[in-house]
Amino acid sequence: MGRTSDAREKILAAARSLIELRGYSALGVAEICKAAGVPKGSFYHFFASKEVLALAVIDEHWAVQLRDWTRVLRGEAEPLQRLRQLFEETEAAQRAGQQSCGTVSGCLFGNLSLEMSNQTEGIRERLQQIFDAQVEMVGTVITEALERGEVTVSDIREAARSVVAQLEGQVLFAKLYNDTQRLDVLWANCLALLGARIDQDTPAAA
């Protein structure tokens, strides 16, 4: 059983790495299995198709990200400090990825949204669910900041959607230009979007 479980994890890890580097459409099952070091039969033992594998990669990545977003956005710091911490951790992850492989990998969800939104309905719907969840989480923080009089938004959900879109957009630019300095404006842009009434140098949560 240990070998079987290990094969599934190897396939997932190889698929995620290849999708991040090259995208989904160009990959074949044989290439994924070769990178994972497992026979092709093992692939179909766990995954009925490449699309099923992609959904598993998305779900695995979201489980990790959801844990991190929950830790940050539901922490004990003041609301805007939590948002800033989320941005800073995003920047740190992109910089670490660039140092590791030489290029900015961007956001797995954003990359797949651009590539697959008009091709695979199952993947498109799953990505919609994830981005809706992100917007809801950010919206909860914005609501807290609004109650404290720290922001001046009129539509909380639209403001949250704008913050998430801004985060995704700047990560996309960082990937396009292979330049993590494109992420330096995240916090200032967020404050502007929210009509924040506090100083831009407000420290992030520790």
N, C-alpha and C positions, 0 to 999 in steps of 0.2 A: 504493500500500500504506500509505503514511503516513496518508492520510485515513481509510482503513478502520480502522486500528489506533486512531486518535484517536477515532473514533466509538464504539468499544467502551469505551474508557476514560471517555468523556463519559457514556455510559449508566450505567456502574458508579458513577461519582462522583455523578451525579444521583440514582440509586436509593438509594445509601447515605444521602445527605443527607435525602431524603424519608422513608425508613424511620425514620431517627433522629428526625425531627420529628413524623411522623404515624402511624408504624406501617406494617405491610405490607398488611393487608387492604383498607384504604381506597384504595389506590393503583391506578391503571389504567395500562396500557401507554401510552396516548396522553399522559397527564400526565407520565410519566417521559420520554418522547421530547421533549415540549415543553420540559421543564426542561433536558434535555441538549442541545437545539438540533439534533436529528437527525431525519430522516424515520422514520416508523413501520416502513418496510421494513428499515431498518438494524437495528432491534431484533431482528426475526426472523431476520436474517442471522446474528446472534451467539447469540441465546437462543431456544430452542424454546418457552419459556413464561415467565411471571412467576416461577414457582417456581424454574426453572433460573437466572434472574437473581438471585433472592434467595440461592440457594446460592453463586453466584459472589461476591456481596457478602460473605457470611459467610466464605468461604474467603480472600478478599483481606484482610478485617479480621483474621482469625486469623493470617495470615502475618506481618502487621506486629506484632500483639500477641505472637506466639510469639517473634519476634526480640527484642522488648523483655524479655519474661519470661526468656528464655534468658540475655540479657546480665546481668540483675540476679541471677537465682537461681543461676546457675552461675559467678558472679564469685568473686573471691578474698577477699572480706570474710568475717567470721564468719557462721555460718548465720542467727542471729536478726537480725543487721544487714541481711542480704540481704532477709529478709522485710519488715523495716521500710522498706527502700528501695522495695520493690514497692508498699507501701501509699502511701508519700509520692508516688511518681510517679503513682499512680492519682488521688490527691487533686489533684495539680497539673494533670492532664489534664482533670478535671471542672471545676476552677475556670477553666481557660483556655477551655473550651467555653462556660461560663456568661458569661464576659466577652465572648466573640465574638458569641453570638446571644441573650443575655439569659435563657436558661433552661439548667438542668442537663439534659444529654441522657441521662445514665445509661449503662448498658452495653448495647451493641447485642445481645449474646448474651442477656442477662437480659431485655431488652425483648421479643425475639422468642420466648424461652421462655414468657413469660407469655401472649403473644398467639397463638402457633402450635402449642404442644405437643400440643393435642388436635385439630388440624385437618390438618396436613400432615406425613405420616410421614417424608418425606425430610429435611425441615428439622429435625424433632424428633431424628432419629437423628444428624444432623451436629452439632447442638448438644450432644447427649449425649457424642459423641466429644471435642468440644472441652473440655467441663467435666471429663471423665475425664482428659484430658491435663493440665489445670491441676492437678487433685488429685494426679496422679502427680508433677508437678514440685515442688509444695509438700511432698509427702510425702518426697521425697528430702532436702529441706532440714531437715525435722523429724527425719528419721533422723540426720542429722549432729548436730543440736542435742542429741538424746537420747544419742548416743554421748559427747558432751562433758559430759553431766550437767546441761544447762541447762534441760531440760524434763522433765515427769514423766508423759507420756501412756502409756497402756497399749495403745492400738490406733492405730498410725501412720496408716493409711488413713482411719479415721474422724476422727481429729484433723485431717488435711489437708482432708477434705471439710468439716468444720466451719469451718475457716479460710476456705476459698473461699466457702462459703455466707455467712459473716459479711461478707466483702468485698462480695459481690453484694447482700446485704440492706441494708447501709449505703449503697451506691450507689443502690439503689432508693429508700430514704428521702430521700436528697439530691435525687433527681429529683422525688419526690412533693411535697416541701415547697419545692422550688427553693432549697435551702439547703445549700451545701457544708460548712457547719459540722457537719452530721450525720456527716461523715467524720472529725471530730477524734478520735473514740473508737476508730478502727480498731486502733491499736497496743496500747492498753490492753486492749481486748477480746481481741486475739490472744494476748497474754501470759496472760490469764486462762484462755483455752481450752486453752492448752498447759501450764498449771501451771508457768510459767517461774520459774526460780530466780535471775534476774538483775534488776537495777534497771530500772524502766520508762524511765528516762532514757537508756538505752544509745543512743549516737548511731547514726544510719544510716550506711551506707557512703557515701563521697564520690562 
